[in-house]
Amino acid sequence: MGRSDHATQMLSGWAVGTPGPMRTGPLVSAHRPVAAPGPDELLLEVEACGVCRTDLHLAEGDLTPHRPSTIPGHEIVGRVASVGEAVSTFRVGDRAGGAWLRGTCGSCRYCSAGRENLCPGSTYTGWDKDGGFADLVLVPEAFAYRLPEAQDAALLAPLLCAGIIGYRSLRRSALPTGGRLGIYGFGASAHLAAQVALAEGATVHVMTRSAQARELAMSLGASSVGGAYDSPPEPLDSAILFAPVGDLVPVALEALDRSGTLAIAGIHLSDIPVLNYQRHLFQERNLRSVTSNTRQDGREFLELAERIGIQVTVSRYPLNRADQALTDLAADRVNGAAVLTSD
């Protein structure tokens, strides 16, 4: 296949039917036509797709679907099968990645200021358009990433959301040089962000309920590990909350030193309890959210990941076990990142 003058193909994958707890079977088998790429699009044959907690939120209904029967998945590694007539930076056979941010207006005040993650017209892979829980997917050229040709696709996939969002969360946490970072929850995104922080000279303390995750954190160089609600052994300059648990917000805020910053990394969070101003916010402690990412975040992180030799821990699932991957993620049974593979 080359340019987009070929017949419509059929894709196979998984879509969100009726959102609900994983025990209700929200994923349904999908077999549908995939259009030829538009002028500025790539058609990718999916090699691997990471399983993000956002996919779980969509499947279980924490995120309201933007369209019916959407195929989730936005940590996509694939080979270019065909390209639209205006595509100039990718050729058939190239390896490319698709990520969460799929489109922006390019002209609003946020896009113009380099804050395209806040664009009111932004669209998202696996939410507004079909994603990578399938064997074929369309990705706009302008939002695709060029990826190393020789690396294991399963090890690249988590970089495209878990890695990028973790990187943005780390920057939003305002961690000073050589600072003390607390990480609450230690899954796909956290285990990558921790490595960036460690490479930049930080001291990292991890709080998580998973014993397996605590072992992974220690193996990567964390200075201490503890339970999700435990206090770190020293005051923190910065903290990142990766677990979607609002009850942990006051816990993390109270662990901050004066002028410390807590960044909340998730797209969904359960309700935050009432905060006590003196205990949780006084002394200029800061609370920040994290919303999506910019393409510049993606480029910076992918370059940094290659430079520091980031280690990606994955649990592999064949595409036909996507429901099991999400079920395991919901139950905190995934060590590192869950990845669907075409094998």
N, C-alpha and C positions, 0 to 999 in steps of 0.2 A: 504493500500500500504506500501511496505517496501523498500528493495533494488531495483535496477533499472531493474529488470527482468519482467516488465509488459508491456502491450501493449501501443503504442503511444496514447496519449490523445489529445483532441481538446480544445483549449483555445478560449475564447471570450474576446474581448476588442476593443481598438481603436488604429489605426495606422495613421501616417502622410501620406496622399496621395500626393497631390500637394501642397507644401508649399505656404502660402500666408496669407494675413490678415485674421483674424478670421471671418470676414463677408463673406469670400469666401468658408468657410467650409473645411479647410485643413484636419480635422480629418475624417477618414472613418471607418466604422465598420469592424472589423477584426475577422474572424473565421478561425483558421488554426491549424495544428497539432503542438504539442509541444513535442519534443523528450524526451525520458527517460533521466534522468540525466547522464552525463558522470561520469567517476570514481571519480572525485573530486567535483561534483556539488550537490546542493540541488534543489529539485523541491518544490516550495512554493505555497500553496493556499493563495492567497492574501486576507488579511483582510482589509487593507487600504493602500493607496498610496498618498503621498503628491503631490501637483501640484506646481512645481518650475517654476520660471521665465525662466530657461533654457529650459523647455518643451515648453514654449511659443515662445522663440527664434527659436527653432527647427521647430515648427508648422508654424511660420510665415516666415521662410526662412532667418532669421538673422544668423543662424548657418546652414551651408551647410550639408544636411543629408549625413551620411557616407554609408548608404545603403538604398535602396528603401523600402517603406512601413514598416518603423520601428515603433514599439510600444514604445511610450515614457514612462517616469515615472521612478524615481530613489530614491524615498523616500518610500521604500517598507517595510511593516510589514506583515508577513505571518506565517503560520504554515507549518512545514516540512511535505510534503506528501510522499516523497520518497527520497532516498539518493543513491549516487553512491557507488560503491564497496570499494573505498578507503577512504570514509568519516569516520572520527573517533570522531569528536567533537560534532556532532549533531545527534539526533535520531528522528524518525518519531514522530510527535506531538509537538516537541519543537517549540517555537516561535523564529523566526530569522528575521533579517533585511538586506535588500539589499540597497546599496548606489550608488552614482555616479561613484566612482572609482571601476572598475570591474576587472581589471587585469593590471599587469606590467611585464616587462621582468625579474626583479629580479636580473639582473647581470650587468646592465650598470653603469656608474660612478655615476649617480644620485641615483639609487636604492641602490648602495653600500654605499653611503654617507648619507642614511636616508632621501633622497629627492625624494621619489618615485613619488610624484605628478608631477615631471618634466620628468619622464621617456618618451623617444620618442616612445616607444612601448606600452604606456598605452592604455587601452580600457575603455569604459564607458557604463554604463547601460542606456538603452533607446536611445543610439546613435549608438554604434557599435553592440549591441545585444538588443533584445526585452526587454522592461522594464515592469513596474507595472501597466500601464493602461489596465489591463487585470485580469482575475481571476486566472491565473497560470503564473509562471515565474521561470526561471532557474537562480540560483545564485551560483557562485563559493564558496566553503566552506571557502577558505582562505580570501575572501573579504566579508564574512557575519558577522554580529554582533549578539551576543546573547542579547536578549531584555527581560525586565521584563515580567513575565507571566500574571500578573493580571491587568496591566494597560490598559486603553482604547487604542485600536490600533490607532485610529484617532489622539490621543494626542502624540503618539510616532512617527508617521510618519514624521512630520516636523523636528524632531531632526536629521534625517539621511542625510539631505543635508543642509537645512536652518540653522540648529543648528551647524553642523560641519563646514560649510563654514563661518558662522558668527564668530565662535570661532577662526578659522585660521585668518580671517580678523582682529579680535581684536588683536591677537598676532602680526600680521604684522604691525599693527598701532603703535607698540612700546609704548603703553600707560604706563606711569610711575605709580608707586604706588600712589594712591590718586590723580591721574591726572584728567584733564578736557578733556572729550571726546565729539566730535561732531558727530552726526549721520545724514546723508543725505539720505532721504528715510526711511520709517518705515513700512516695510512689514514683511514677514515671518521670514527672517533671522535677520533683524534688531531688532525685538522685543525680540528675544532670546539672541542675543549678548549683548543688553543693560542690560539684567538681570545679565549676567555674570560680566559685568563691574561694575554694582551697587553692586553686592555681594562682589566684590573685593575692594570696597571703592572709586570708581570713582565718579565724578560729570558728569552727562550726559545731553547734550543739543541736542534736536532733531529738525531737519529742514525737513519738508515734506509738500507737497501740500494738503494732505488729512486731512480734519477736523476730520474724524473718527480715523485716525491713530494718530493725535495729542492727542485726548482724551485717546487712549490706552497708549501712551507714558507717559502722566501725571499719569495715574492710576498705572503704573509700577514703578514710582518714579523718572522720569526725572525732572531735576531742571528747565528747561525751554523748551518751544516748540515754533516753529514759522514756517513761510512759507519756501518753499524750498530754496529761494534765500535770505532769511533774514540773518542778521549777528547775531551770538550768543552774549549773554550779556558779555562775557569775552573771551580773547584769548584762543585758544585750544592747548593742548599739543599733541593731536592726533585727527584724524578724519577718519571716514569710509564712503565711498560713496557706498551705496547700489543701489540707483537709476541708471539705465543705461543711464544716461544723461551726455554727455561730457561737456555741458555748465556749469555744476556744479563743474567741476574740478578747474577752477580758483577761483570760489567763495569759495570753501573749502580751497584751498591753502592760499588765502588771510586772512582767519579766523585763521590760525595757528599762534601760538607764535613762537619765535625763536627756531630753531632745532625741530620744530614739524613735525609730519609725517602724510601724507594722504595715506590710503590704499584704493584701488579701488577693490571692492569685486566681480564684475560681470564677467561673461565669455564673455559678449558682451557690448560694450559701443559705443554710437554715437560719432561722431568726436569731438575732443577736440579743442576749439578755440586757437588761438595763445596766448601763455603765455608771460607776461612781466616779465623779469628776476628780476627786482627790487621789483615789487609788489608781485610776486607769488613764487619765489624760493630763492631769496637772504636770508641771515641770516640762511643758512644751513637748510632750510625747505626741507623735503624729500617727494618724490612721489613714491609709490610702487604699483605694481599689486599683485593680488592674483590668483594663478592657482591651481584649484582643491584642494585636500587635501591628506594627508597621512593617512594610517590606524591608526597610533599612534594619530593623531589629533582626529579621531573618537572615539577611546577608551578613551582618556582623556576627551573629551567633554561629552560623555555619562555618565561617572562616575561623573563628576562635576555636570551635570544637575540633576542627582539623589540626589547628596549630598545637593545641594542648594534648591531643590524643585522647579525647574524652572516651570513657568506657561506658558502653551502653549495655545494661542488663535487661534481657528480654525473656519473656515466656511466649513460645511460639504456638500458634493454633492454625490449622488449615482453615481456609475460607469457609468450608462447610460446618465449622464449629464456632461461628461468630457468636451464637447465642451463649455458648459455654464460656467464651472469653468475657462477655459482658457480665454473666452470672458470677464468674470468679472475681471480676473487678468489684462488683457490688459487695461481695463478701470479704474483700481484702485478702484474697488468696493469690494475688498476682505479685510476683517478686520483680521489681523493676517495672518494665513496660510490657503490656500484652500486644502482640503483633499477629495479624492475619497474614498468611503467606499463600502464594499460588501453588506451592508444591503439593 
